[in-house]
């Protein structure tokens, strides 16, 4: 079962939209828009690489079970 937005907010310690908006604005002021984009790009690439590694690991396990 996928968590809903309310459950995720509870896991984050009750951060609501206004609090997240303030945090985002502070990050933009401190780092600038270009730097935020670079961080987002790097985070996305890292997540993609992690998923790829998990898939490869699962495929190796399945190959080991078939043999």
mmCIF file of the N, C-alpha and C atoms, coordinates in Angstrom:
data_MODEL
# 
_entry.id   MODEL 
# 
loop_
_atom_site.group_PDB 
_atom_site.id 
_atom_site.type_symbol 
_atom_site.label_atom_id 
_atom_site.label_alt_id 
_atom_site.label_comp_id 
_atom_site.label_asym_id 
_atom_site.label_entity_id 
_atom_site.label_seq_id 
_atom_site.pdbx_PDB_ins_code 
_atom_site.Cartn_x 
_atom_site.Cartn_y 
_atom_site.Cartn_z 
_atom_site.occupancy 
_atom_site.B_iso_or_equiv 
_atom_site.pdbx_formal_charge 
_atom_site.auth_seq_id 
_atom_site.auth_comp_id 
_atom_site.auth_asym_id 
_atom_site.auth_atom_id 
_atom_site.pdbx_PDB_model_num 
ATOM 1   N N  . UNK A 1 1  ? 0.846  -1.177  0.000   1.00 0.00 ? 1  UNK A N  1 
ATOM 2   C CA . UNK A 1 1  ? 0.000  0.000   0.000   1.00 0.00 ? 1  UNK A CA 1 
ATOM 3   C C  . UNK A 1 1  ? 0.889  1.237   0.000   1.00 0.00 ? 1  UNK A C  1 
ATOM 4   N N  . UNK A 1 2  ? 0.685  2.108   -0.935  1.00 0.00 ? 2  UNK A N  1 
ATOM 5   C CA . UNK A 1 2  ? 1.472  3.326   -1.030  1.00 0.00 ? 2  UNK A CA 1 
ATOM 6   C C  . UNK A 1 2  ? 0.991  4.346   -0.007  1.00 0.00 ? 2  UNK A C  1 
ATOM 7   N N  . UNK A 1 3  ? 1.924  5.046   0.620   1.00 0.00 ? 3  UNK A N  1 
ATOM 8   C CA . UNK A 1 3  ? 1.513  6.063   1.598   1.00 0.00 ? 3  UNK A CA 1 
ATOM 9   C C  . UNK A 1 3  ? 0.850  7.245   0.911   1.00 0.00 ? 3  UNK A C  1 
ATOM 10  N N  . UNK A 1 4  ? -0.123 7.798   1.579   1.00 0.00 ? 4  UNK A N  1 
ATOM 11  C CA . UNK A 1 4  ? -0.783 8.985   1.053   1.00 0.00 ? 4  UNK A CA 1 
ATOM 12  C C  . UNK A 1 4  ? -0.012 10.218  1.499   1.00 0.00 ? 4  UNK A C  1 
ATOM 13  N N  . UNK A 1 5  ? -0.401 11.364  0.992   1.00 0.00 ? 5  UNK A N  1 
ATOM 14  C CA . UNK A 1 5  ? 0.272  12.604  1.354   1.00 0.00 ? 5  UNK A CA 1 
ATOM 15  C C  . UNK A 1 5  ? 0.217  12.882  2.844   1.00 0.00 ? 5  UNK A C  1 
ATOM 16  N N  . UNK A 1 6  ? -0.895 12.527  3.471   1.00 0.00 ? 6  UNK A N  1 
ATOM 17  C CA . UNK A 1 6  ? -1.040 12.765  4.907   1.00 0.00 ? 6  UNK A CA 1 
ATOM 18  C C  . UNK A 1 6  ? -0.071 11.887  5.678   1.00 0.00 ? 6  UNK A C  1 
ATOM 19  N N  . UNK A 1 7  ? 0.084  10.633  5.262   1.00 0.00 ? 7  UNK A N  1 
ATOM 20  C CA . UNK A 1 7  ? 0.998  9.733   5.956   1.00 0.00 ? 7  UNK A CA 1 
ATOM 21  C C  . UNK A 1 7  ? 2.443  10.180  5.788   1.00 0.00 ? 7  UNK A C  1 
ATOM 22  N N  . UNK A 1 8  ? 2.792  10.668  4.610   1.00 0.00 ? 8  UNK A N  1 
ATOM 23  C CA . UNK A 1 8  ? 4.150  11.149  4.380   1.00 0.00 ? 8  UNK A CA 1 
ATOM 24  C C  . UNK A 1 8  ? 4.410  12.374  5.244   1.00 0.00 ? 8  UNK A C  1 
ATOM 25  N N  . UNK A 1 9  ? 3.447  13.270  5.315   1.00 0.00 ? 9  UNK A N  1 
ATOM 26  C CA . UNK A 1 9  ? 3.609  14.470  6.140   1.00 0.00 ? 9  UNK A CA 1 
ATOM 27  C C  . UNK A 1 9  ? 3.801  14.087  7.598   1.00 0.00 ? 9  UNK A C  1 
ATOM 28  N N  . UNK A 1 10 ? 3.120  13.045  8.043   1.00 0.00 ? 10 UNK A N  1 
ATOM 29  C CA . UNK A 1 10 ? 3.289  12.583  9.417   1.00 0.00 ? 10 UNK A CA 1 
ATOM 30  C C  . UNK A 1 10 ? 4.688  12.035  9.643   1.00 0.00 ? 10 UNK A C  1 
ATOM 31  N N  . UNK A 1 11 ? 5.237  11.372  8.629   1.00 0.00 ? 11 UNK A N  1 
ATOM 32  C CA . UNK A 1 11 ? 6.586  10.822  8.741   1.00 0.00 ? 11 UNK A CA 1 
ATOM 33  C C  . UNK A 1 11 ? 7.639  11.935  8.766   1.00 0.00 ? 11 UNK A C  1 
ATOM 34  N N  . UNK A 1 12 ? 7.319  13.070  8.178   1.00 0.00 ? 12 UNK A N  1 
ATOM 35  C CA . UNK A 1 12 ? 8.259  14.188  8.143   1.00 0.00 ? 12 UNK A CA 1 
ATOM 36  C C  . UNK A 1 12 ? 8.129  15.086  9.370   1.00 0.00 ? 12 UNK A C  1 
ATOM 37  N N  . UNK A 1 13 ? 7.426  14.652  10.378  1.00 0.00 ? 13 UNK A N  1 
ATOM 38  C CA . UNK A 1 13 ? 7.299  15.432  11.582  1.00 0.00 ? 13 UNK A CA 1 
ATOM 39  C C  . UNK A 1 13 ? 6.243  16.515  11.478  1.00 0.00 ? 13 UNK A C  1 
ATOM 40  N N  . UNK A 1 14 ? 5.257  16.328  10.631  1.00 0.00 ? 14 UNK A N  1 
ATOM 41  C CA . UNK A 1 14 ? 4.167  17.276  10.524  1.00 0.00 ? 14 UNK A CA 1 
ATOM 42  C C  . UNK A 1 14 ? 4.475  18.492  9.679   1.00 0.00 ? 14 UNK A C  1 
ATOM 43  N N  . UNK A 1 15 ? 5.443  18.387  8.762   1.00 0.00 ? 15 UNK A N  1 
ATOM 44  C CA . UNK A 1 15 ? 5.726  19.505  7.871   1.00 0.00 ? 15 UNK A CA 1 
ATOM 45  C C  . UNK A 1 15 ? 4.578  19.659  6.888   1.00 0.00 ? 15 UNK A C  1 
ATOM 46  N N  . UNK A 1 16 ? 4.021  20.832  6.855   1.00 0.00 ? 16 UNK A N  1 
ATOM 47  C CA . UNK A 1 16 ? 2.948  21.116  5.921   1.00 0.00 ? 16 UNK A CA 1 
ATOM 48  C C  . UNK A 1 16 ? 3.465  21.893  4.732   1.00 0.00 ? 16 UNK A C  1 
ATOM 49  N N  . UNK A 1 17 ? 2.546  22.261  3.848   1.00 0.00 ? 17 UNK A N  1 
ATOM 50  C CA . UNK A 1 17 ? 2.924  22.995  2.645   1.00 0.00 ? 17 UNK A CA 1 
ATOM 51  C C  . UNK A 1 17 ? 3.596  24.327  2.968   1.00 0.00 ? 17 UNK A C  1 
ATOM 52  N N  . UNK A 1 18 ? 3.079  25.122  3.924   1.00 0.00 ? 18 UNK A N  1 
ATOM 53  C CA . UNK A 1 18 ? 3.745  26.408  4.201   1.00 0.00 ? 18 UNK A CA 1 
ATOM 54  C C  . UNK A 1 18 ? 5.189  26.245  4.682   1.00 0.00 ? 18 UNK A C  1 
ATOM 55  N N  . UNK A 1 19 ? 5.430  25.234  5.510   1.00 0.00 ? 19 UNK A N  1 
ATOM 56  C CA . UNK A 1 19 ? 6.785  25.026  6.016   1.00 0.00 ? 19 UNK A CA 1 
ATOM 57  C C  . UNK A 1 19 ? 7.729  24.604  4.896   1.00 0.00 ? 19 UNK A C  1 
ATOM 58  N N  . UNK A 1 20 ? 7.255  23.701  4.028   1.00 0.00 ? 20 UNK A N  1 
ATOM 59  C CA . UNK A 1 20 ? 8.082  23.247  2.909   1.00 0.00 ? 20 UNK A CA 1 
ATOM 60  C C  . UNK A 1 20 ? 8.356  24.401  1.952   1.00 0.00 ? 20 UNK A C  1 
ATOM 61  N N  . UNK A 1 21 ? 7.369  25.265  1.739   1.00 0.00 ? 21 UNK A N  1 
ATOM 62  C CA . UNK A 1 21 ? 7.538  26.430  0.879   1.00 0.00 ? 21 UNK A CA 1 
ATOM 63  C C  . UNK A 1 21 ? 8.604  27.372  1.431   1.00 0.00 ? 21 UNK A C  1 
ATOM 64  N N  . UNK A 1 22 ? 8.588  27.611  2.733   1.00 0.00 ? 22 UNK A N  1 
ATOM 65  C CA . UNK A 1 22 ? 9.591  28.478  3.359   1.00 0.00 ? 22 UNK A CA 1 
ATOM 66  C C  . UNK A 1 22 ? 10.983 27.871  3.215   1.00 0.00 ? 22 UNK A C  1 
ATOM 67  N N  . UNK A 1 23 ? 11.103 26.573  3.428   1.00 0.00 ? 23 UNK A N  1 
ATOM 68  C CA . UNK A 1 23 ? 12.394 25.896  3.286   1.00 0.00 ? 23 UNK A CA 1 
ATOM 69  C C  . UNK A 1 23 ? 12.898 26.016  1.849   1.00 0.00 ? 23 UNK A C  1 
ATOM 70  N N  . UNK A 1 24 ? 12.001 25.829  0.873   1.00 0.00 ? 24 UNK A N  1 
ATOM 71  C CA . UNK A 1 24 ? 12.391 25.933  -0.533  1.00 0.00 ? 24 UNK A CA 1 
ATOM 72  C C  . UNK A 1 24 ? 12.844 27.350  -0.869  1.00 0.00 ? 24 UNK A C  1 
ATOM 73  N N  . UNK A 1 25 ? 12.133 28.343  -0.387  1.00 0.00 ? 25 UNK A N  1 
ATOM 74  C CA . UNK A 1 25 ? 12.525 29.736  -0.647  1.00 0.00 ? 25 UNK A CA 1 
ATOM 75  C C  . UNK A 1 25 ? 13.886 30.068  -0.037  1.00 0.00 ? 25 UNK A C  1 
ATOM 76  N N  . UNK A 1 26 ? 14.129 29.585  1.160   1.00 0.00 ? 26 UNK A N  1 
ATOM 77  C CA . UNK A 1 26 ? 15.433 29.824  1.801   1.00 0.00 ? 26 UNK A CA 1 
ATOM 78  C C  . UNK A 1 26 ? 16.541 29.153  0.996   1.00 0.00 ? 26 UNK A C  1 
ATOM 79  N N  . UNK A 1 27 ? 16.293 27.941  0.508   1.00 0.00 ? 27 UNK A N  1 
ATOM 80  C CA . UNK A 1 27 ? 17.300 27.235  -0.292  1.00 0.00 ? 27 UNK A CA 1 
ATOM 81  C C  . UNK A 1 27 ? 17.589 27.993  -1.578  1.00 0.00 ? 27 UNK A C  1 
ATOM 82  N N  . UNK A 1 28 ? 16.558 28.534  -2.212  1.00 0.00 ? 28 UNK A N  1 
ATOM 83  C CA . UNK A 1 28 ? 16.759 29.290  -3.451  1.00 0.00 ? 28 UNK A CA 1 
ATOM 84  C C  . UNK A 1 28 ? 17.553 30.559  -3.183  1.00 0.00 ? 28 UNK A C  1 
ATOM 85  N N  . UNK A 1 29 ? 17.268 31.229  -2.075  1.00 0.00 ? 29 UNK A N  1 
ATOM 86  C CA . UNK A 1 29 ? 18.003 32.453  -1.736  1.00 0.00 ? 29 UNK A CA 1 
ATOM 87  C C  . UNK A 1 29 ? 19.464 32.140  -1.439  1.00 0.00 ? 29 UNK A C  1 
ATOM 88  N N  . UNK A 1 30 ? 19.709 31.060  -0.705  1.00 0.00 ? 30 UNK A N  1 
ATOM 89  C CA . UNK A 1 30 ? 21.081 30.719  -0.322  1.00 0.00 ? 30 UNK A CA 1 
ATOM 90  C C  . UNK A 1 30 ? 21.911 30.205  -1.495  1.00 0.00 ? 30 UNK A C  1 
ATOM 91  N N  . UNK A 1 31 ? 21.330 29.342  -2.322  1.00 0.00 ? 31 UNK A N  1 
ATOM 92  C CA . UNK A 1 31 ? 22.113 28.666  -3.350  1.00 0.00 ? 31 UNK A CA 1 
ATOM 93  C C  . UNK A 1 31 ? 21.869 29.197  -4.756  1.00 0.00 ? 31 UNK A C  1 
ATOM 94  N N  . UNK A 1 32 ? 20.775 29.859  -4.977  1.00 0.00 ? 32 UNK A N  1 
ATOM 95  C CA . UNK A 1 32 ? 20.454 30.344  -6.317  1.00 0.00 ? 32 UNK A CA 1 
ATOM 96  C C  . UNK A 1 32 ? 19.755 29.284  -7.141  1.00 0.00 ? 32 UNK A C  1 
ATOM 97  N N  . UNK A 1 33 ? 19.019 29.712  -8.142  1.00 0.00 ? 33 UNK A N  1 
ATOM 98  C CA . UNK A 1 33 ? 18.222 28.797  -8.950  1.00 0.00 ? 33 UNK A CA 1 
ATOM 99  C C  . UNK A 1 33 ? 19.046 27.793  -9.722  1.00 0.00 ? 33 UNK A C  1 
ATOM 100 N N  . UNK A 1 34 ? 20.188 28.207  -10.271 1.00 0.00 ? 34 UNK A N  1 
ATOM 101 C CA . UNK A 1 34 ? 21.018 27.296  -11.073 1.00 0.00 ? 34 UNK A CA 1 
ATOM 102 C C  . UNK A 1 34 ? 21.581 26.169  -10.209 1.00 0.00 ? 34 UNK A C  1 
ATOM 103 N N  . UNK A 1 35 ? 22.051 26.517  -9.043  1.00 0.00 ? 35 UNK A N  1 
ATOM 104 C CA . UNK A 1 35 ? 22.633 25.507  -8.162  1.00 0.00 ? 35 UNK A CA 1 
ATOM 105 C C  . UNK A 1 35 ? 21.578 24.508  -7.697  1.00 0.00 ? 35 UNK A C  1 
ATOM 106 N N  . UNK A 1 36 ? 20.367 24.979  -7.436  1.00 0.00 ? 36 UNK A N  1 
ATOM 107 C CA . UNK A 1 36 ? 19.277 24.085  -7.034  1.00 0.00 ? 36 UNK A CA 1 
ATOM 108 C C  . UNK A 1 36 ? 18.982 23.091  -8.163  1.00 0.00 ? 36 UNK A C  1 
ATOM 109 N N  . UNK A 1 37 ? 18.984 23.573  -9.407  1.00 0.00 ? 37 UNK A N  1 
ATOM 110 C CA . UNK A 1 37 ? 18.767 22.689  -10.550 1.00 0.00 ? 37 UNK A CA 1 
ATOM 111 C C  . UNK A 1 37 ? 19.840 21.624  -10.659 1.00 0.00 ? 37 UNK A C  1 
ATOM 112 N N  . UNK A 1 38 ? 21.084 22.021  -10.420 1.00 0.00 ? 38 UNK A N  1 
ATOM 113 C CA . UNK A 1 38 ? 22.191 21.058  -10.468 1.00 0.00 ? 38 UNK A CA 1 
ATOM 114 C C  . UNK A 1 38 ? 22.042 20.001  -9.376  1.00 0.00 ? 38 UNK A C  1 
ATOM 115 N N  . UNK A 1 39 ? 21.625 20.431  -8.195  1.00 0.00 ? 39 UNK A N  1 
ATOM 116 C CA . UNK A 1 39 ? 21.433 19.485  -7.094  1.00 0.00 ? 39 UNK A CA 1 
ATOM 117 C C  . UNK A 1 39 ? 20.304 18.516  -7.431  1.00 0.00 ? 39 UNK A C  1 
ATOM 118 N N  . UNK A 1 40 ? 19.209 19.025  -7.986  1.00 0.00 ? 40 UNK A N  1 
ATOM 119 C CA . UNK A 1 40 ? 18.095 18.160  -8.377  1.00 0.00 ? 40 UNK A CA 1 
ATOM 120 C C  . UNK A 1 40 ? 18.501 17.166  -9.440  1.00 0.00 ? 40 UNK A C  1 
ATOM 121 N N  . UNK A 1 41 ? 19.288 17.633  -10.400 1.00 0.00 ? 41 UNK A N  1 
ATOM 122 C CA . UNK A 1 41 ? 19.760 16.741  -11.469 1.00 0.00 ? 41 UNK A CA 1 
ATOM 123 C C  . UNK A 1 41 ? 20.636 15.632  -10.894 1.00 0.00 ? 41 UNK A C  1 
ATOM 124 N N  . UNK A 1 42 ? 21.541 16.006  -10.008 1.00 0.00 ? 42 UNK A N  1 
ATOM 125 C CA . UNK A 1 42 ? 22.418 15.011  -9.384  1.00 0.00 ? 42 UNK A CA 1 
ATOM 126 C C  . UNK A 1 42 ? 21.650 14.010  -8.548  1.00 0.00 ? 42 UNK A C  1 
ATOM 127 N N  . UNK A 1 43 ? 20.636 14.492  -7.839  1.00 0.00 ? 43 UNK A N  1 
ATOM 128 C CA . UNK A 1 43 ? 19.815 13.608  -7.021  1.00 0.00 ? 43 UNK A CA 1 
ATOM 129 C C  . UNK A 1 43 ? 19.044 12.627  -7.896  1.00 0.00 ? 43 UNK A C  1 
ATOM 130 N N  . UNK A 1 44 ? 18.503 13.125  -8.998  1.00 0.00 ? 44 UNK A N  1 
ATOM 131 C CA . UNK A 1 44 ? 17.779 12.254  -9.927  1.00 0.00 ? 44 UNK A CA 1 
ATOM 132 C C  . UNK A 1 44 ? 18.669 11.193  -10.535 1.00 0.00 ? 44 UNK A C  1 
ATOM 133 N N  . UNK A 1 45 ? 19.881 11.572  -10.934 1.00 0.00 ? 45 UNK A N  1 
ATOM 134 C CA . UNK A 1 45 ? 20.828 10.604  -11.496 1.00 0.00 ? 45 UNK A CA 1 
ATOM 135 C C  . UNK A 1 45 ? 21.220 9.562   -10.461 1.00 0.00 ? 45 UNK A C  1 
ATOM 136 N N  . UNK A 1 46 ? 21.397 9.990   -9.220  1.00 0.00 ? 46 UNK A N  1 
ATOM 137 C CA . UNK A 1 46 ? 21.750 9.050   -8.162  1.00 0.00 ? 46 UNK A CA 1 
ATOM 138 C C  . UNK A 1 46 ? 20.652 8.031   -7.911  1.00 0.00 ? 46 UNK A C  1 
ATOM 139 N N  . UNK A 1 47 ? 19.401 8.493   -7.902  1.00 0.00 ? 47 UNK A N  1 
ATOM 140 C CA . UNK A 1 47 ? 18.274 7.585   -7.705  1.00 0.00 ? 47 UNK A CA 1 
ATOM 141 C C  . UNK A 1 47 ? 18.166 6.615   -8.878  1.00 0.00 ? 47 UNK A C  1 
ATOM 142 N N  . UNK A 1 48 ? 18.352 7.114   -10.103 1.00 0.00 ? 48 UNK A N  1 
ATOM 143 C CA . UNK A 1 48 ? 18.292 6.261   -11.287 1.00 0.00 ? 48 UNK A CA 1 
ATOM 144 C C  . UNK A 1 48 ? 19.377 5.179   -11.218 1.00 0.00 ? 48 UNK A C  1 
ATOM 145 N N  . UNK A 1 49 ? 20.596 5.563   -10.845 1.00 0.00 ? 49 UNK A N  1 
ATOM 146 C CA . UNK A 1 49 ? 21.689 4.587   -10.737 1.00 0.00 ? 49 UNK A CA 1 
ATOM 147 C C  . UNK A 1 49 ? 21.403 3.550   -9.657  1.00 0.00 ? 49 UNK A C  1 
ATOM 148 N N  . UNK A 1 50 ? 20.816 3.978   -8.565  1.00 0.00 ? 50 UNK A N  1 
ATOM 149 C CA . UNK A 1 50 ? 20.476 3.064   -7.477  1.00 0.00 ? 50 UNK A CA 1 
ATOM 150 C C  . UNK A 1 50 ? 19.449 2.039   -7.940  1.00 0.00 ? 50 UNK A C  1 
ATOM 151 N N  . UNK A 1 51 ? 18.413 2.491   -8.651  1.00 0.00 ? 51 UNK A N  1 
ATOM 152 C CA . UNK A 1 51 ? 17.396 1.570   -9.159  1.00 0.00 ? 51 UNK A CA 1 
ATOM 153 C C  . UNK A 1 51 ? 17.992 0.582   -10.151 1.00 0.00 ? 51 UNK A C  1 
ATOM 154 N N  . UNK A 1 52 ? 18.881 1.068   -11.024 1.00 0.00 ? 52 UNK A N  1 
ATOM 155 C CA . UNK A 1 52 ? 19.530 0.196   -12.001 1.00 0.00 ? 52 UNK A CA 1 
ATOM 156 C C  . UNK A 1 52 ? 20.344 -0.882  -11.288 1.00 0.00 ? 52 UNK A C  1 
ATOM 157 N N  . UNK A 1 53 ? 21.061 -0.495  -10.251 1.00 0.00 ? 53 UNK A N  1 
ATOM 158 C CA . UNK A 1 53 ? 21.865 -1.458  -9.498  1.00 0.00 ? 53 UNK A CA 1 
ATOM 159 C C  . UNK A 1 53 ? 20.980 -2.498  -8.822  1.00 0.00 ? 53 UNK A C  1 
ATOM 160 N N  . UNK A 1 54 ? 19.843 -2.080  -8.297  1.00 0.00 ? 54 UNK A N  1 
ATOM 161 C CA . UNK A 1 54 ? 18.928 -3.037  -7.673  1.00 0.00 ? 54 UNK A CA 1 
ATOM 162 C C  . UNK A 1 54 ? 18.390 -4.038  -8.689  1.00 0.00 ? 54 UNK A C  1 
ATOM 163 N N  . UNK A 1 55 ? 18.039 -3.546  -9.891  1.00 0.00 ? 55 UNK A N  1 
ATOM 164 C CA . UNK A 1 55 ? 17.531 -4.439  -10.930 1.00 0.00 ? 55 UNK A CA 1 
ATOM 165 C C  . UNK A 1 55 ? 18.593 -5.446  -11.347 1.00 0.00 ? 55 UNK A C  1 
ATOM 166 N N  . UNK A 1 56 ? 19.833 -4.986  -11.506 1.00 0.00 ? 56 UNK A N  1 
ATOM 167 C CA . UNK A 1 56 ? 20.920 -5.881  -11.892 1.00 0.00 ? 56 UNK A CA 1 
ATOM 168 C C  . UNK A 1 56 ? 21.148 -6.945  -10.826 1.00 0.00 ? 56 UNK A C  1 
ATOM 169 N N  . UNK A 1 57 ? 21.054 -6.555  -9.559  1.00 0.00 ? 57 UNK A N  1 
ATOM 170 C CA . UNK A 1 57 ? 21.240 -7.500  -8.461  1.00 0.00 ? 57 UNK A CA 1 
ATOM 171 C C  . UNK A 1 57 ? 20.140 -8.554  -8.474  1.00 0.00 ? 57 UNK A C  1 
ATOM 172 N N  . UNK A 1 58 ? 18.900 -8.123  -8.714  1.00 0.00 ? 58 UNK A N  1 
ATOM 173 C CA . UNK A 1 58 ? 17.792 -9.073  -8.785  1.00 0.00 ? 58 UNK A CA 1 
ATOM 174 C C  . UNK A 1 58 ? 17.963 -10.039 -9.952  1.00 0.00 ? 58 UNK A C  1 
ATOM 175 N N  . UNK A 1 59 ? 18.420 -9.539  -11.095 1.00 0.00 ? 59 UNK A N  1 
ATOM 176 C CA . UNK A 1 59 ? 18.633 -10.401 -12.251 1.00 0.00 ? 59 UNK A CA 1 
ATOM 177 C C  . UNK A 1 59 ? 19.718 -11.425 -11.982 1.00 0.00 ? 59 UNK A C  1 
ATOM 178 N N  . UNK A 1 60 ? 20.771 -11.033 -11.283 1.00 0.00 ? 60 UNK A N  1 
ATOM 179 C CA . UNK A 1 60 ? 21.843 -11.981 -10.954 1.00 0.00 ? 60 UNK A CA 1 
ATOM 180 C C  . UNK A 1 60 ? 21.311 -13.059 -10.008 1.00 0.00 ? 60 UNK A C  1 
ATOM 181 N N  . UNK A 1 61 ? 20.469 -12.685 -9.058  1.00 0.00 ? 61 UNK A N  1 
ATOM 182 C CA . UNK A 1 61 ? 19.900 -13.667 -8.142  1.00 0.00 ? 61 UNK A CA 1 
ATOM 183 C C  . UNK A 1 61 ? 19.025 -14.664 -8.884  1.00 0.00 ? 61 UNK A C  1 
ATOM 184 N N  . UNK A 1 62 ? 18.224 -14.154 -9.840  1.00 0.00 ? 62 UNK A N  1 
ATOM 185 C CA . UNK A 1 62 ? 17.349 -15.038 -10.609 1.00 0.00 ? 62 UNK A CA 1 
ATOM 186 C C  . UNK A 1 62 ? 18.170 -15.986 -11.475 1.00 0.00 ? 62 UNK A C  1 
ATOM 187 N N  . UNK A 1 63 ? 19.255 -15.499 -12.065 1.00 0.00 ? 63 UNK A N  1 
ATOM 188 C CA . UNK A 1 63 ? 20.115 -16.357 -12.872 1.00 0.00 ? 63 UNK A CA 1 
ATOM 189 C C  . UNK A 1 63 ? 20.727 -17.441 -12.016 1.00 0.00 ? 63 UNK A C  1 
ATOM 190 N N  . UNK A 1 64 ? 21.076 -17.123 -10.792 1.00 0.00 ? 64 UNK A N  1 
ATOM 191 C CA . UNK A 1 64 ? 21.644 -18.105 -9.884  1.00 0.00 ? 64 UNK A CA 1 
ATOM 192 C C  . UNK A 1 64 ? 20.636 -19.159 -9.478  1.00 0.00 ? 64 UNK A C  1 
ATOM 193 N N  . UNK A 1 65 ? 19.359 -18.787 -9.381  1.00 0.00 ? 65 UNK A N  1 
ATOM 194 C CA . UNK A 1 65 ? 18.319 -19.746 -9.007  1.00 0.00 ? 65 UNK A CA 1 
ATOM 195 C C  . UNK A 1 65 ? 17.988 -20.686 -10.165 1.00 0.00 ? 65 UNK A C  1 
ATOM 196 N N  . UNK A 1 66 ? 18.087 -20.193 -11.399 1.00 0.00 ? 66 UNK A N  1 
ATOM 197 C CA . UNK A 1 66 ? 17.740 -20.999 -12.572 1.00 0.00 ? 66 UNK A CA 1 
ATOM 198 C C  . UNK A 1 66 ? 18.782 -22.079 -12.790 1.00 0.00 ? 66 UNK A C  1 
ATOM 199 N N  . UNK A 1 67 ? 20.044 -21.786 -12.563 1.00 0.00 ? 67 UNK A N  1 
ATOM 200 C CA . UNK A 1 67 ? 21.131 -22.737 -12.834 1.00 0.00 ? 67 UNK A CA 1 
ATOM 201 C C  . UNK A 1 67 ? 21.126 -23.901 -11.906 1.00 0.00 ? 67 UNK A C  1 
# 
